[in-house]
Amino acid sequence: MTKLHPRRVAAPACVLAAACALLAAEGGDPKGARNLAPDSGLPRGNGCAAKFAADRGIAAHPAIIFADDFEGGDYGTKWDSDRDDADAVLALVDLSAEDARLGRKTLKVTATLGKNTGGGVTKWFASADTLFFRFYVKFDPACDYVHHFCTLRANKSLTGRDRWSGFGGAGLKPVGDERFSTALEPWGDWGRLPPPGRWNFYSYWHEMTKSPDGKYWGNAFQPAAQPDIRRGAWICAEFMLKHNTPGKPDGEQAFWIDGEPRGHWRGINWRTSPTLWANAFTLESYVTDSWTKNPVNVVYFDNVVIAREYIGPAGAAK
């Protein structure tokens, strides 16, 4: 299995990038995007996963593109690439006593300051007009701020060098037929929120807003109000991306926490080419913020599903 190289970004640059991203969004929603009320026609509560106890057998549902509950014993059998510095970042652990829906194996990601920046796994997949990504996550009670999290990227192709075309490019504005990306991430508001912070989207696309330093750092999509992220508890996180008609601002993105809609944005012109599709999902915890003081920061993931329709929380274990 191919290993991803660690991102070689100095901490001060990461801090600047995050600051500029926030400043770009403080004047209102990013260019063209309209933040709608969370109940703006979005589904809520149970989705297609409710029929499958603890997600067992969910891969057989016709709307499912990919599913992994990590019960296979080796995350490498389903994911295409991983980033696991010195084999000290990724591990499979048993937390079944906490929630029976999660089975006996859970992916543990450990970021150790001074040794690594955390890591994760990536899956390339055949795309669709509208995509949904659901994963369970738990931040360890001692987990501090996290710089980047779970990211969806659009690449020119699923093969060869073009499968990597959506990776990298920090601080650069994408070309409309080259790449775009969006990530559901915790945001700590410069240490003012209790770690790890609150949820937001961090997005790159060809109509994004320029940052005050003249570069193009990811634009933030943030709900007007939401509670802090709970540490030490399992959270069902899900987000959606709708591709735009090439050249038209009819794209969307939205996210849910524990089956409840939190934010929904329309009017996004993600791409100009009909051959550019969101087709790679990275499940990761990437830690570099200067506000992160805890030396060891642990995040757990489980029950990952990619689908063409709303997924919702996993069905009750039987």
N, C-alpha and C positions, 0 to 999 in steps of 0.2 A: 504494500500500500504506500502511495506517495506521501511524504511528509511535507507539510507547508513550512516554509522558512519563517522564523519569528519576524514580526514587524520591527524594523530597525528605526525606531523613532525616538528621539531623546525626549525626556519628560517635559522640559520647558516648552518644546514645540507642541506637544500634546495639549499642554495647558492653554497655550495661545490659541490653538485650533478650537478647543472647546469654548473659550471665551468669545471668539469671533463668531462662532456658530450661534451662540445665544444672542449676541448683539444683533445679528442679522435678522433674528426673529422677533425682537422686542417691539418693533414698530407695528406688529400685526402678523397675520398669517403669511407664510412665504409666498412668493409671487404666484398669482393665479389661483392659489388654494383657498377654499372657503371652508371654515370650520363649522360644521353643522352640530345641532344638538345630538347627544349620544343616542337618542331614540329615533333618529331620522331614518326610519325604515330598516334599520339593522335588525337581524335576528337577535335573540337573547336566550339565555338559559340553555336547555338541551338542544343538541344538534345531532348530526348523524352518528356521533360516538356513543350516544346514550343507549343504543341497541346492543352494545358490545361490553360485557362485563370486564372491567379493567383493561379495555382495549383488545382483549383476546379475539383474534379473527378479524379485526377491523380492516386489515389489508385487502380482504375480499370484497369490500364495499366498492361499487363501481365508481364512486367519486374520489377514492383514495389514490394518490400518486405514490406516496411513500409512507411507511410507518416503521418505527423502531421503539420497542419497549425495553431494549437492552437485555432481554432475557436469553439471547443467544449465547451470551458469555464472552463475546468478542465484538466490540463496536466496529472493528475493521471489516467484518463480513458484510455490512450494509452501507457503510459510509465510504466515500471515495478517497478522502485525504484526512490527515490529522496533524495537529501541531501539539507535540508532547515532548518538550525539551528535556533531554536526558532521561526520558521515561519517568519523569517525576511529577507530571502535571495531571495526567488522566488515569483514572482507576475505576473499576466497577466494585460497588459496595452493596451490602444488603441493608436496606432501610424499610423492609416490608412491615415491620412492627408499627411504623408510623402511619401508613396508609396502605391498605390491602390492594387498592387499585394500581399500585406501582410495582407489584410483583417483587421478586427477590433480588433484582439487580438494578442498580441506579448508577448513572455516570457522575462521578465526582471530579470536579475541576479545582485544582489547588494552585493558586498564584502566590509565589514566595518572593517578596521584595528583595532585590539585590541578586536574585538567582534567575528569575524568569518573569515573564509578563502574563502568565496563565496560558491558556490554549483552548483547543476544541476540535471539532470535526466538521467536515464539509461534504455536502451531497449535491451532485449535479443531477438534474431531472428534466424530463420532457414537460414543457410549460403549458399554460392554458390562459385564456383571456382573463379570468379571475382566479386568484390563488388564495388559499387560507393556510396558515401555519400555526399549529398549536403545540405547545410544550408545557410540561410541568417543571417548575423551578422552585428551589428552596435556597435562600441565602443563609449561610451559617450565622448563628447569633452574634459571632464576633466579626463577620464580614464587613469590611469598610467600603469605601466608594469604588465603583467599577467604571473604567473609562469607556470601553466599547463592549457590546453584547451581541445579540443574535441578529445576523445580517442577511438580507436577501439581495443578490446581485444579478444584474442583467449582463450576459456575455454574448458575443457575436455568434458563438457556436457552442455545441456540446463536445467538440472534439479538437484535438491538436492545440496549437498555441492560442487559438481564439477562445478556448474555454476559460482562459485566464484574463481575457480582455476587460472584465469588470472588476478585477482586483487592483488595488493600489490607486494612485491618483489623488492622494490626500492634498488638499489645497488647490486643486485644479478643477476647472469647470469642464464637465464631460461634453463631448460632442453628441448630438442627438441620435446618431446611428452607432455610437461607440459603446456606451455603458450608462447605467444608472443604478442606484442602490438605495435601500432604506433599511434601517435597523431599529428594532424595538429595544430601548435601552433605559437603565436607571439614570437619573440626572440629579446631582447633589446640590445644585445652586451654590457653587463655590463654598461648600461646607456649611451652608446655612440650614440645610435640611438634614434630618437624621439619616445616616447611611443605611442602605445604599441610595436613598433619595426617592424620586417619583418617576413614573413612566413617561417616556416621550419617544417620538420618532426622530431619527437623525438621518437626513436624506440628501443624496447627490443626484442632480439631473440637469439637463442642458438649459433650463430656465431658472436655475437657482439664483438666490440673491448674493451679491458680492459682500464680503466681510469688510469691516473697517480698515483692515491692513492691506486691502486691495486684492487679496486672494479669495479663493472659493472653498471655504470650509463647509461642512455639511450644515444644512438649514434644519432648525428644530421645529417640530410640530408638537405643540403642547396644549392639552386641555386647559380651560380656564381655571379649573379647580379639581383637585383629586386628593385622596389621602396618601400618606406616606406608604412606601412599600414595607410590608411586614418581614422581619427577619425571623428565622427559626420556624417558619410555617410553609407548607406546600401551597403554591399559587398556580392556578391554571391560566396561562397567558396565551392569547391568540391574536394574530393580526391578519389583515386582508390587504391585498393589492389588486386593483383592477387596472389592466393595461389601457392606455388611451388609444383611440384611433390615431394612427400616425399623422402628426401635424395638427391634431385637434386637442383642446384642453378638456377632455372628458375622462381622464384617469382619476382614480380614487385610492385612498388608503384609510384604514380604520383599525382599532384594536379593542380587545375585550380583556377583562380581568375577572376570573371566576364566573364566566358566562355573562357578565354585565358590560355593555358597551361603555367605553370611556372617551373615545374621540373618533371623529369621522370627518375626513376632508375630501372635497371634490374639486374639480377644475384644474387637475394637474396634467401637464403635457410631458409625460415621462420620456417619450421617444419620438423620433421623426421617421424611423424606418420600420417597415412591417416585419423585418427579419431579426429585430432586436427584442429578446424576450428575457424576463426574469427567470433564471434557470439554475441558480446555485444558492444553497442555503447553508450558512455557517452557524453552528451552535457553539458559542464560546463565552468565556469570561476573560476579558483582556484588561489588565490592571496596570496603569502607569501614572494616574493623577497624583499631583503633589499633595493633594488633600488626603490621600490614602496613607495612613500611619500604621495600621495594623500589619505586622510583618508577614502573616499568613492569612490569605483570604480564600475561603472555600465556598463554592457554589455547586449545587446538585441539580442535575437534569434527568427527566424521565418522560416516557410516553410521548414521543415526538410524532406528529402526523402532518403531512402535507396533503391538501385536498383541493377539489374544485368547488366545494360548497362548505358552508359553515359547519365546523366540527363540534364545538362545545366541549364541556367536561366529559371525562371518561365515565362509562356506565358503572354502577355500583358493583363491587366485587361479590361473587357468589361462591 
